[in-house]
Amino acid sequence: MTEFSLIADQKWAELEEVKNLLGKENLLDPFEFIGKEPRVIFGESPDQFYNRTIHSGNIGVLALDANSSFIDISLTLPKLPQTFGESDYELA
């Protein structure tokens, strides 16, 4: 391995350790989106693509609203499905 790879592995291990020490929060995890592919539907017409993507809302407005409601979101207790998982206990 190169020196860079060794340093990168060491830093990644440190990051994982710190992440485990912080525990799980009910916030958006930025690592959830790393390595994700954009959703592609093969055979989709341009009209179908437009209708699917345009009705998702304005992401910029949603991002600004998230800042103003951060305290409310942070102080909200998790619901049972968020804690235990819907698929495990078939909760709705």
C-alpha positions as CSV (number, residue, x, y, z in Angstrom):
1,M,0.0,0.0,0.0
2,T,1.1,3.5,-0.6
3,E,1.6,6.0,2.3
4,F,-1.5,7.8,1.3
5,S,-3.6,4.7,1.5
6,L,-2.3,3.9,5.0
7,I,-3.1,7.5,6.2
8,A,-6.5,7.3,4.6
9,D,-7.3,4.0,6.3
10,Q,-6.1,5.4,9.6
11,K,-8.2,8.5,9.3
12,W,-11.2,6.5,8.3
13,A,-10.8,4.3,11.3
14,E,-10.6,7.4,13.5
15,L,-13.7,8.8,11.9
16,E,-15.6,5.5,12.5
17,E,-14.5,5.5,16.2
18,V,-15.7,9.1,16.7
19,K,-19.0,8.3,14.9
20,N,-19.6,5.4,17.2
21,L,-18.8,7.5,20.3
22,L,-21.4,10.1,19.2
23,G,-24.1,7.5,19.0
24,K,-27.1,7.4,16.8
25,E,-29.2,10.6,16.4
26,N,-32.4,11.2,14.6
27,L,-30.7,13.5,12.1
28,L,-29.8,13.1,8.5
29,D,-26.7,11.0,8.1
30,P,-24.4,12.6,5.5
31,F,-22.6,9.2,5.0
32,E,-25.9,7.7,3.8
33,F,-25.5,9.4,0.4
34,I,-21.8,8.5,-0.3
35,G,-21.5,6.1,-3.2
36,K,-25.2,6.2,-4.1
37,E,-26.1,6.1,-7.8
38,P,-28.7,8.5,-9.1
39,R,-32.1,6.9,-9.7
40,V,-32.3,5.9,-13.4
41,I,-35.3,4.3,-15.0
42,F,-34.3,2.8,-18.3
43,G,-36.9,3.2,-21.0
44,E,-38.4,6.3,-19.3
45,S,-39.6,8.9,-21.7
46,P,-38.6,12.6,-21.3
47,D,-42.2,13.4,-20.3
48,Q,-42.2,10.7,-17.6
49,F,-38.8,11.9,-16.3
50,Y,-40.0,15.5,-16.1
51,N,-43.2,14.6,-14.3
52,R,-41.3,12.4,-11.8
53,T,-38.6,14.9,-11.0
54,I,-40.4,18.2,-11.2
55,H,-43.1,17.3,-8.6
56,S,-40.5,16.6,-5.9
57,G,-40.5,20.2,-4.6
58,N,-37.9,22.9,-4.5
59,I,-34.9,21.4,-2.7
60,G,-33.5,24.9,-2.0
61,V,-36.6,25.9,-0.1
62,L,-36.6,22.6,1.8
63,A,-33.0,23.2,2.8
64,L,-33.8,26.7,4.1
65,D,-36.8,25.4,6.0
66,A,-34.6,22.7,7.6
67,N,-32.4,25.4,9.2
68,S,-35.4,27.2,10.7
69,S,-37.0,24.1,12.1
70,F,-33.7,22.4,13.4
71,I,-34.6,22.9,17.1
72,D,-38.1,21.4,16.7
73,I,-36.7,18.5,14.7
74,S,-33.9,17.9,17.2
75,L,-36.2,17.9,20.3
76,T,-38.8,15.6,18.7
77,L,-38.7,12.2,20.3
78,P,-38.3,9.3,17.9
79,K,-41.4,7.3,17.0
80,L,-41.4,3.5,17.6
81,P,-41.0,2.6,13.9
82,Q,-37.9,4.9,13.8
83,T,-36.4,3.2,16.9
84,F,-37.1,-0.4,16.2
85,G,-37.8,-0.4,12.4
86,E,-41.0,-1.0,10.6
87,S,-39.9,-4.2,8.8
88,D,-38.8,-5.9,12.0
89,Y,-42.0,-5.4,14.0
90,E,-44.4,-4.6,11.2
91,L,-45.4,-1.3,12.7
92,A,-47.0,1.5,10.7
